[in-house]
Amino acid sequence: MVRQLKKDGGSAEDIEAAVKGLQKLKISSETLSKQNSGADGDREPFNRKVFDELLVRKMFVVPSFEIHGGVKGLYDLGPPACGLKAAMLDLWRKHFVLAESMLEMECTCLTPEVVLKTSGHVERFTDLMVKDVDTSECFRADKLLEDAIDVHLEKHAASLTSDEKEAHLRVQRQADAFTPTEIDAYLLEYKCVAPSSGKPFSPSFPFNLMFPTSIGPEGTSVGYLRPETAQGLFVNFRRLLDANAQKMPFAAAQIGLGFRNEIAPRAGLLRVREFTMGEIEHFVNPDDKSHANFASVANKELVLFGNVNQLGNGKTTKMSIGEAVKTGLVNNETLGYFMARTQLFLEKIGMDPERLRFRQHLTTEMAHYATDCWDLEIQSSYGWIECVGHADRACFDLDVHSKVTKTPMLATQKLDKPQQKQVAGKLKLNRKLLGQAFKQDQRIVSALIEEVAEDWTAFQEQLIKPLEETGSTTLDNFTITKDMILSYKETTKTVHEIKFTPSVIEPSFGMGRILYSLLEHSFYQRKADEQRIVMKFNPTIAPTKCAVLPISSSVEMNLVVNEIATDLMESDLSTRVDTSSAALGRRYARSDEIGVPFAVTVDFGTLENGTVTLRERDSTHQVRLPKSDVTQLIFKFCHGKMTWDQATEQYPLVQVNEDGEAVDAPPTTTAATTVEKTSRGTFARPAPGTLPSK
């Protein structure tokens, strides 16, 4: 409009009015955008450059084999990340394995080919890959499409309507569910070309992500590095059931390494070739997927992104998991229970709840046997990242292993009251004919027929009716003929227990992705000084719980420092002692960068009256307390028994700044302290009578 007015020689007043109108529209648009972005609108921009520098400088994460040039998709965890990961896994065990009385196993990473053929991984564990036709460089097709759509949306942001934008996003959300033909068409539509040659990519084709190897020196036994930990639990189901005294339902769990030969590793720890997984297999009666503890989480609200909304308005819904199960959005109580428990775990380790959501798999994504699947996604600087899968896998896993190995994978449930059941009784089979037809499989076929005979309706539908009509039928790929069944009779049988192949509800945790997301969610720069970087780890999972710092390098102070540090470590509280000559504020900053939540400062007052200061990382406030109280107080912080606010009510706040210099007291305190300056430095101590009695 402004351009047209200028072109047509409009008056200055009209042009000014049009400009003001445009400015109002721009402000309204920005306001609406901020409202639509939810919490993101108020969140500080994430400085990935500073964050990445911190991870390497403080050795949270470093490229593997760096001095040899490194390998894509392989990273080493340094001391801070090792401690963080260990604490996170320990809390995972407590939250799930111990709290739910799960059976934990540790299975081998090397897996024979027959196991993964049976599970379907050899045939179907693939991603679609394309190549640069000139250089043969490989790319993952769905990620190329996702990136191309991002570029398209950014390039045409001003001209696209909301409906057009949503149509593009709908394609993006389905990127990993397209067939080769579909994704090839979209790559052409979005003008995706190879970065080196500038030419269109080759047609896409499936690439198996498993690492093959040979087991033994002969090279005749093919194996793979496992792509998941679950198969070890499935093949041990019968022993696990015995270990659980034949009680159903029950869960087994495992933490261990998985390996995937990613086509194009990227995004740091989010897409790597070797990673830690935590998987739970909850075995349950397929006809009863209720959960005894569901009521304890029914009111927990989750952000849900159902498949209908993904293909429709693109909006999430916040509702209680109880309501989601009741309305059928989430298929059953057990699946919903683990979704809520996962949310609680992530909140417990310090993840930002505003950046968590559950996305339901589209029907084109789900395996044919799955009943319902939800991915817990965490928002990071790379977008929404799948970190925990929750799948109702039905009876598929136990069924396939049972059929291939001819090993029954059955559970038994005793009935409260005996039931009457119609069966095919007095069943007589032609054993001689079965032996001639099936030889070593005779017993298997006989067992199959007898199993079907335990239900009169199934016996009629699966065997008798087709045998009478065509003279033959099949059971598990075995051809049964009419003359193999000599006689039978409909009989009423009293049943005291039922046998069934359990369904499996599987929460699968990508620990590496959770670890990376936690690092991002914990990172911030102090507003007063952006050079001061903080990792705000929850004390429960912080790799180092406390720093102990002397204000002077005197022998007397170092003796007290060692005394306090020893007492902390004897209580399993990881401690960092910094006796360097750097300024106290600099030493605080070092501790903040690796997420140490508390710092004890030993000063001259300590030598006089046995008190020390305790600093809390995020507020930077300090209290003075007897050194004998330090270990007990930090133990309470790290086990969730006490908060910092409660501590400030018990102990007086100290009126010093980050460098130990006297300042005005924080406005929230009423504690009486005195600040003294001596030739040895500036320090604070409580006024007489303000310390709690020992």
BELSULDA-V892395 format. One record per residue. N is the residue number from 0. RES is the residue in three letters. PHI is phi in radians with two decimals (* if undefined). Layout:
{{N | RES | PHI} {N | RES | PHI}}
This chain:
{{0 | MET | *} {1 | VAL | -1.08} {2 | ARG | -1.04} {3 | GLN | -1.14} {4 | LEU | -1.10} {5 | LYS | -1.13} {6 | LYS | -1.13} {7 | ASP | -1.49} {8 | GLY | 1.30} {9 | GLY | -1.11} {10 | SER | -1.21} {11 | ALA | -1.07} {12 | GLU | -1.16} {13 | ASP | -1.12} {14 | ILE | -1.12} {15 | GLU | -1.09} {16 | ALA | -1.13} {17 | ALA | -1.15} {18 | VAL | -1.09} {19 | LYS | -1.07} {20 | GLY | -1.09} {21 | LEU | -1.10} {22 | GLN | -1.11} {23 | LYS | -1.10} {24 | LEU | -1.08} {25 | LYS | -1.10} {26 | ILE | -1.09} {27 | SER | -1.09} {28 | SER | -1.11} {29 | GLU | -1.14} {30 | THR | -1.11} {31 | LEU | -1.09} {32 | SER | -1.07} {33 | LYS | -1.16} {34 | GLN | -1.12} {35 | ASN | -1.17} {36 | SER | -1.38} {37 | GLY | 1.12} {38 | ALA | -1.11} {39 | ASP | -1.06} {40 | GLY | -1.12} {41 | ASP | -1.73} {42 | ARG | -1.50} {43 | GLU | -1.11} {44 | PRO | -1.03} {45 | PHE | -1.54} {46 | ASN | -1.64} {47 | ARG | -1.17} {48 | LYS | -1.07} {49 | VAL | -1.14} {50 | PHE | -1.07} {51 | ASP | -1.09} {52 | GLU | -1.10} {53 | LEU | -1.10} {54 | LEU | -1.01} {55 | VAL | -1.39} {56 | ARG | -1.10} {57 | LYS | -1.61} {58 | MET | 1.01} {59 | PHE | -1.18} {60 | VAL | -2.43} {61 | VAL | -2.37} {62 | PRO | -1.09} {63 | SER | -1.21} {64 | PHE | 0.94} {65 | GLU | -1.03} {66 | ILE | -1.24} {67 | HIS | -1.73} {68 | GLY | 1.77} {69 | GLY | 1.28} {70 | VAL | -2.33} {71 | LYS | -1.01} {72 | GLY | 1.46} {73 | LEU | -2.17} {74 | TYR | -2.40} {75 | ASP | -1.86} {76 | LEU | -1.61} {77 | GLY | -1.48} {78 | PRO | -0.93} {79 | PRO | -1.11} {80 | ALA | -1.22} {81 | CYS | -1.09} {82 | GLY | -1.12} {83 | LEU | -1.13} {84 | LYS | -1.11} {85 | ALA | -1.06} {86 | ALA | -1.17} {87 | MET | -1.13} {88 | LEU | -1.17} {89 | ASP | -1.09} {90 | LEU | -1.18} {91 | TRP | -1.05} {92 | ARG | -1.08} {93 | LYS | -1.16} {94 | HIS | -1.23} {95 | PHE | -1.90} {96 | VAL | -1.09} {97 | LEU | -1.31} {98 | ALA | -1.14} {99 | GLU | -1.79} {100 | SER | 0.94} {101 | MET | -1.40} {102 | LEU | -1.72} {103 | GLU | -1.68} {104 | MET | -2.25} {105 | GLU | -2.31} {106 | CYS | -1.80} {107 | THR | -1.27} {108 | CYS | -1.38} {109 | LEU | -1.28} {110 | THR | -2.26} {111 | PRO | -1.06} {112 | GLU | -1.02} {113 | VAL | -1.04} {114 | VAL | -1.14} {115 | LEU | -1.41} {116 | LYS | -1.19} {117 | THR | -1.09} {118 | SER | -1.30} {119 | GLY | 1.71} {120 | HIS | -1.19} {121 | VAL | -1.07} {122 | GLU | -1.55} {123 | ARG | -2.11} {124 | PHE | -1.45} {125 | THR | -2.36} {126 | ASP | -2.16} {127 | LEU | -1.40} {128 | MET | -2.12} {129 | VAL | -2.21} {130 | LYS | -2.23} {131 | ASP | -1.26} {132 | VAL | -1.15} {133 | ASP | -1.59} {134 | THR | -1.76} {135 | SER | 1.16} {136 | GLU | -1.14} {137 | CYS | -1.75} {138 | PHE | -2.43} {139 | ARG | -1.50} {140 | ALA | -1.10} {141 | ASP | -1.18} {142 | LYS | -1.25} {143 | LEU | -1.05} {144 | LEU | -1.14} {145 | GLU | -1.05} {146 | ASP | -1.15} {147 | ALA | -1.11} {148 | ILE | -1.20} {149 | ASP | -1.02} {150 | VAL | -1.09} {151 | HIS | -1.08} {152 | LEU | -1.15} {153 | GLU | -1.20} {154 | LYS | -1.19} {155 | HIS | -1.95} {156 | ALA | -0.97} {157 | ALA | -1.31} {158 | SER | -1.75} {159 | LEU | -1.40} {160 | THR | -1.36} {161 | SER | -1.08} {162 | ASP | -1.17} {163 | GLU | -1.15} {164 | LYS | -1.08} {165 | GLU | -1.14} {166 | ALA | -1.11} {167 | HIS | -1.15} {168 | LEU | -1.12} {169 | ARG | -1.12} {170 | VAL | -1.10} {171 | GLN | -1.07} {172 | ARG | -1.18} {173 | GLN | -1.74} {174 | ALA | -0.96} {175 | ASP | -1.51} {176 | ALA | -1.94} {177 | PHE | -1.36} {178 | THR | -1.35} {179 | PRO | -0.95} {180 | THR | -1.10} {181 | GLU | -1.15} {182 | ILE | -1.23} {183 | ASP | -1.06} {184 | ALA | -1.13} {185 | TYR | -1.20} {186 | LEU | -1.08} {187 | LEU | -1.25} {188 | GLU | -1.08} {189 | TYR | -1.61} {190 | LYS | 0.98} {191 | CYS | -1.38} {192 | VAL | -2.28} {193 | ALA | -1.15} {194 | PRO | -1.13} {195 | SER | -1.42} {196 | SER | -1.64} {197 | GLY | 1.31} {198 | LYS | -1.73} {199 | PRO | -1.04} {200 | PHE | -1.29} {201 | SER | -1.17} {202 | PRO | -1.00} {203 | SER | -1.30} {204 | PHE | -2.64} {205 | PRO | -1.26} {206 | PHE | -2.11} {207 | ASN | -1.29} {208 | LEU | -1.58} {209 | MET | -1.51} {210 | PHE | -1.57} {211 | PRO | -1.41} {212 | THR | -2.72} {213 | SER | -2.01} {214 | ILE | -1.87} {215 | GLY | 1.65} {216 | PRO | -1.28} {217 | GLU | -1.22} {218 | GLY | 1.36} {219 | THR | -1.66} {220 | SER | -1.77} {221 | VAL | -1.45} {222 | GLY | -2.46} {223 | TYR | -2.45} {224 | LEU | -1.27} {225 | ARG | -1.05} {226 | PRO | -1.49} {227 | GLU | -2.72} {228 | THR | -1.62} {229 | ALA | -1.11} {230 | GLN | -1.07} {231 | GLY | -1.08} {232 | LEU | -1.30} {233 | PHE | -1.12} {234 | VAL | -1.24} {235 | ASN | -1.73} {236 | PHE | -0.97} {237 | ARG | -1.08} {238 | ARG | -1.21} {239 | LEU | -1.11} {240 | LEU | -1.08} {241 | ASP | -1.10} {242 | ALA | -1.11} {243 | ASN | -1.67} {244 | ALA | 1.02} {245 | GLN | 1.12} {246 | LYS | -1.48} {247 | MET | -2.18} {248 | PRO | -1.35} {249 | PHE | -2.71} {250 | ALA | -2.27} {251 | ALA | -2.07} {252 | ALA | -2.43} {253 | GLN | -2.70} {254 | ILE | -2.00} {255 | GLY | -3.06} {256 | LEU | -1.44} {257 | GLY | -2.19} {258 | PHE | -2.37} {259 | ARG | -2.45} {260 | ASN | -1.44} {261 | GLU | -0.98} {262 | ILE | -1.15} {263 | ALA | -2.49} {264 | PRO | -1.02} {265 | ARG | -2.83} {266 | ALA | 1.03} {267 | GLY | 1.01} {268 | LEU | -1.33} {269 | LEU | -1.40} {270 | ARG | -2.43} {271 | VAL | -2.16} {272 | ARG | -1.75} {273 | GLU | -2.39} {274 | PHE | -2.70} {275 | THR | -1.71} {276 | MET | -2.12} {277 | GLY | -2.24} {278 | GLU | -2.15} {279 | ILE | -2.12} {280 | GLU | -2.03} {281 | HIS | -1.73} {282 | PHE | -1.60} {283 | VAL | -2.54} {284 | ASN | -1.10} {285 | PRO | -1.07} {286 | ASP | -1.63} {287 | ASP | -2.60} {288 | LYS | -1.80} {289 | SER | -1.29} {290 | HIS | -2.26} {291 | ALA | -1.06} {292 | ASN | -1.82} {293 | PHE | -1.06} {294 | ALA | -1.04} {295 | SER | -1.22} {296 | VAL | -2.10} {297 | ALA | -0.99} {298 | ASN | -1.58} {299 | LYS | -1.23} {300 | GLU | -1.52} {301 | LEU | -2.19} {302 | VAL | -1.61} {303 | LEU | -2.00} {304 | PHE | -2.11} {305 | GLY | -1.22} {306 | ASN | -1.15} {307 | VAL | -1.15} {308 | ASN | -1.18} {309 | GLN | -1.07} {310 | LEU | -1.61} {311 | GLY | -2.01} {312 | ASN | -1.43} {313 | GLY | 1.27} {314 | LYS | -1.86} {315 | THR | -1.55} {316 | THR | -2.25} {317 | LYS | -1.79} {318 | MET | -2.69} {319 | SER | -1.24} {320 | ILE | -1.17} {321 | GLY | -1.09} {322 | GLU | -1.18} {323 | ALA | -1.10} {324 | VAL | -1.26} {325 | LYS | -1.07} {326 | THR | -1.46} {327 | GLY | 1.55} {328 | LEU | -1.09} {329 | VAL | -1.80} {330 | ASN | -1.09} {331 | ASN | -2.72} {332 | GLU | -1.13} {333 | THR | -1.14} {334 | LEU | -1.08} {335 | GLY | -1.12} {336 | TYR | -1.05} {337 | PHE | -1.24} {338 | MET | -1.09} {339 | ALA | -1.16} {340 | ARG | -1.14} {341 | THR | -1.13} {342 | GLN | -1.01} {343 | LEU | -1.11} {344 | PHE | -1.10} {345 | LEU | -1.14} {346 | GLU | -1.16} {347 | LYS | -1.14} {348 | ILE | -1.45} {349 | GLY | 1.87} {350 | MET | -1.30} {351 | ASP | -1.30} {352 | PRO | -1.06} {353 | GLU | -1.23} {354 | ARG | -2.02} {355 | LEU | -2.18} {356 | ARG | -2.69} {357 | PHE | -1.94} {358 | ARG | -1.91} {359 | GLN | -1.37} {360 | HIS | -1.14} {361 | LEU | -1.24} {362 | THR | -1.07} {363 | THR | -1.32} {364 | GLU | -1.54} {365 | MET | -1.28} {366 | ALA | -1.12} {367 | HIS | -1.07} {368 | TYR | -1.57} {369 | ALA | -1.30} {370 | THR | -1.63} {371 | ASP | -2.82} {372 | CYS | -2.48} {373 | TRP | -2.33} {374 | ASP | -1.75} {375 | LEU | -1.35} {376 | GLU | -1.91} {377 | ILE | -2.02} {378 | GLN | -1.45} {379 | SER | -2.28} {380 | SER | -1.17} {381 | TYR | -1.66} {382 | GLY | 1.79} {383 | TRP | -1.48} {384 | ILE | -2.05} {385 | GLU | -1.19} {386 | CYS | -2.14} {387 | VAL | -2.41} {388 | GLY | -1.64} {389 | HIS | -2.19} {390 | ALA | -2.24} {391 | ASP | -1.60} {392 | ARG | -1.54} {393 | ALA | 0.95} {394 | CYS | -1.73} {395 | PHE | -0.95} {396 | ASP | -1.09} {397 | LEU | -1.19} {398 | ASP | -1.06} {399 | VAL | -1.19} {400 | HIS | -1.19} {401 | SER | -1.14} {402 | LYS | -1.18} {403 | VAL | -1.23} {404 | THR | -1.62} {405 | LYS | 1.01} {406 | THR | -2.01} {407 | PRO | -1.09} {408 | MET | -2.03} {409 | LEU | -2.02} {410 | ALA | -2.03} {411 | THR | -2.14} {412 | GLN | -2.20} {413 | LYS | -1.34} {414 | LEU | -1.51} {415 | ASP | -1.11} {416 | LYS | -2.28} {417 | PRO | -1.02} {418 | GLN | -2.08} {419 | GLN | -1.64} {420 | LYS | -2.39} {421 | GLN | -1.50} {422 | VAL | -2.29} {423 | ALA | -1.57} {424 | GLY | -1.53} {425 | LYS | 0.86} {426 | LEU | -1.30} {427 | LYS | -2.16} {428 | LEU | -1.85} {429 | ASN | -1.47} {430 | ARG | -1.07} {431 | LYS | -1.13} {432 | LEU | -1.17} {433 | LEU | -1.07} {434 | GLY | -1.14} {435 | GLN | -1.15} {436 | ALA | -1.41} {437 | PHE | -2.03} {438 | LYS | 0.88} {439 | GLN | -1.16} {440 | ASP | -1.62} {441 | GLN | -1.01} {442 | ARG | -1.13} {443 | ILE | -1.12} {444 | VAL | -1.16} {445 | SER | -1.03} {446 | ALA | -1.13} {447 | LEU | -1.12} {448 | ILE | -1.10} {449 | GLU | -1.14} {450 | GLU | -1.16} {451 | VAL | -1.14} {452 | ALA | -1.18} {453 | GLU | -1.29} {454 | ASP | -2.34} {455 | TRP | -1.05} {456 | THR | -1.12} {457 | ALA | -1.11} {458 | PHE | -1.08} {459 | GLN | -1.20} {460 | GLU | -1.26} {461 | GLN | -1.52} {462 | LEU | -2.09} {463 | ILE | -1.11} {464 | LYS | -1.07} {465 | PRO | -1.15} {466 | LEU | -1.15} {467 | GLU | -1.25} {468 | GLU | -1.44} {469 | THR | -2.10} {470 | GLY | 1.55} {471 | SER | -2.74} {472 | THR | -2.73} {473 | THR | -2.19} {474 | LEU | -2.23} {475 | ASP | 0.85} {476 | ASN | 1.25} {477 | PHE | -1.72} {478 | THR | -1.50} {479 | ILE | -1.82} {480 | THR | -1.85} {481 | LYS | -1.06} {482 | ASP | -1.36} {483 | MET | -1.44} {484 | ILE | -1.92} {485 | LEU | -1.43} {486 | SER | -2.80} {487 | TYR | -2.90} {488 | LYS | -2.67} {489 | GLU | -1.13} {490 | THR | -2.37} {491 | THR | -1.60} {492 | LYS | -2.12} {493 | THR | -1.49} {494 | VAL | -1.91} {495 | HIS | -1.77} {496 | GLU | -2.65} {497 | ILE | -2.13} {498 | LYS | -1.95} {499 | PHE | -2.71} {500 | THR | -1.53} {501 | PRO | -1.16} {502 | SER | -1.43} {503 | VAL | -2.17} {504 | ILE | -1.79} {505 | GLU | -2.16} {506 | PRO | -1.53} {507 | SER | -2.19} {508 | PHE | -1.77} {509 | GLY | -1.52} {510 | MET | -1.12} {511 | GLY | -1.13} {512 | ARG | -1.18} {513 | ILE | -1.12} {514 | LEU | -1.05} {515 | TYR | -1.10} {516 | SER | -1.08} {517 | LEU | -1.12} {518 | LEU | -1.06} {519 | GLU | -1.13} {520 | HIS | -1.16} {521 | SER | -1.58} {522 | PHE | -1.41} {523 | TYR | -2.76} {524 | GLN | -1.96} {525 | ARG | -1.11} {526 | LYS | -1.09} {527 | ALA | -1.27} {528 | ASP | -2.72} {529 | GLU | -1.14} {530 | GLN | -1.27} {531 | ARG | -1.58} {532 | ILE | -1.83} {533 | VAL | -2.27} {534 | MET | -1.89} {535 | LYS | -1.52} {536 | PHE | -1.13} {537 | ASN | -1.02} {538 | PRO | -0.93} {539 | THR | -1.08} {540 | ILE | -2.04} {541 | ALA | -1.04} {542 | PRO | -1.11} {543 | THR | -2.13} {544 | LYS | -1.45} {545 | CYS | -2.65} {546 | ALA | -1.87} {547 | VAL | -2.08} {548 | LEU | -2.23} {549 | PRO | -1.51} {550 | ILE | -1.40} {551 | SER | -2.47} {552 | SER | -1.64} {553 | SER | -1.15} {554 | VAL | -1.06} {555 | GLU | -1.07} {556 | MET | -1.20} {557 | ASN | -1.11} {558 | LEU | -1.12} {559 | VAL | -1.19} {560 | VAL | -1.00} {561 | ASN | -1.13} {562 | GLU | -1.10} {563 | ILE | -1.16} {564 | ALA | -1.09} {565 | THR | -1.11} {566 | ASP | -1.10} {567 | LEU | -1.12} {568 | MET | -1.22} {569 | GLU | -1.20} {570 | SER | -1.72} {571 | ASP | 1.07} {572 | LEU | -1.87} {573 | SER | -1.06} {574 | THR | -2.31} {575 | ARG | -2.09} {576 | VAL | -1.77} {577 | ASP | -2.16} {578 | THR | -1.81} {579 | SER | -1.18} {580 | SER | -1.51} {581 | ALA | -1.12} {582 | ALA | -1.03} {583 | LEU | -1.02} {584 | GLY | -1.06} {585 | ARG | -1.15} {586 | ARG | -1.23} {587 | TYR | -1.05} {588 | ALA | -1.07} {589 | ARG | -1.05} {590 | SER | -1.18} {591 | ASP | -1.05} {592 | GLU | -1.15} {593 | ILE | -1.85} {594 | GLY | 1.40} {595 | VAL | -1.23} {596 | PRO | -1.32} {597 | PHE | -2.39} {598 | ALA | -2.40} {599 | VAL | -1.71} {600 | THR | -1.93} {601 | VAL | -1.65} {602 | ASP | -2.15} {603 | PHE | -1.20} {604 | GLY | -1.12} {605 | THR | -1.07} {606 | LEU | -1.24} {607 | GLU | -1.54} {608 | ASN | -2.29} {609 | GLY | 1.30} {610 | THR | -1.89} {611 | VAL | -2.33} {612 | THR | -1.77} {613 | LEU | -2.15} {614 | ARG | -1.81} {615 | GLU | -1.73} {616 | ARG | -1.02} {617 | ASP | -1.33} {618 | SER | -1.49} {619 | THR | 1.11} {620 | HIS | -1.32} {621 | GLN | -2.29} {622 | VAL | -2.13} {623 | ARG | -1.90} {624 | LEU | -2.66} {625 | PRO | -1.09} {626 | LYS | -1.08} {627 | SER | -1.22} {628 | ASP | -1.59} {629 | VAL | -1.05} {630 | THR | -1.06} {631 | GLN | -1.09} {632 | LEU | -1.17} {633 | ILE | -1.18} {634 | PHE | -1.05} {635 | LYS | -1.15} {636 | PHE | -1.02} {637 | CYS | -1.30} {638 | HIS | -1.93} {639 | GLY | 1.20} {640 | LYS | -1.63} {641 | MET | -2.73} {642 | THR | -1.89} {643 | TRP | -1.11} {644 | ASP | -1.05} {645 | GLN | -1.16} {646 | ALA | -1.15} {647 | THR | -1.22} {648 | GLU | -1.39} {649 | GLN | -1.62} {650 | TYR | -2.16} {651 | PRO | -1.28} {652 | LEU | -1.30} {653 | VAL | -1.65} {654 | GLN | -1.71} {655 | VAL | -2.34} {656 | ASN | -1.62} {657 | GLU | -1.10} {658 | ASP | -1.77} {659 | GLY | 1.42} {660 | GLU | -1.65} {661 | ALA | -1.15} {662 | VAL | -2.48} {663 | ASP | -1.17} {664 | ALA | -1.18} {665 | PRO | -0.99} {666 | PRO | -1.08} {667 | THR | -1.50} {668 | THR | -1.65} {669 | THR | -2.12} {670 | ALA | -1.24} {671 | ALA | -1.67} {672 | THR | -2.33} {673 | THR | -2.13} {674 | VAL | -1.91} {675 | GLU | -2.11} {676 | LYS | -1.97} {677 | THR | -2.31} {678 | SER | -1.15} {679 | ARG | -1.58} {680 | GLY | 2.47} {681 | THR | -1.90} {682 | PHE | -2.63} {683 | ALA | -2.10} {684 | ARG | -2.52} {685 | PRO | -1.14} {686 | ALA | -1.16} {687 | PRO | -0.93} {688 | GLY | 1.51} {689 | THR | -1.64} {690 | LEU | -1.38} {691 | PRO | -1.08} {692 | SER | -1.21} {693 | LYS | -1.36}}
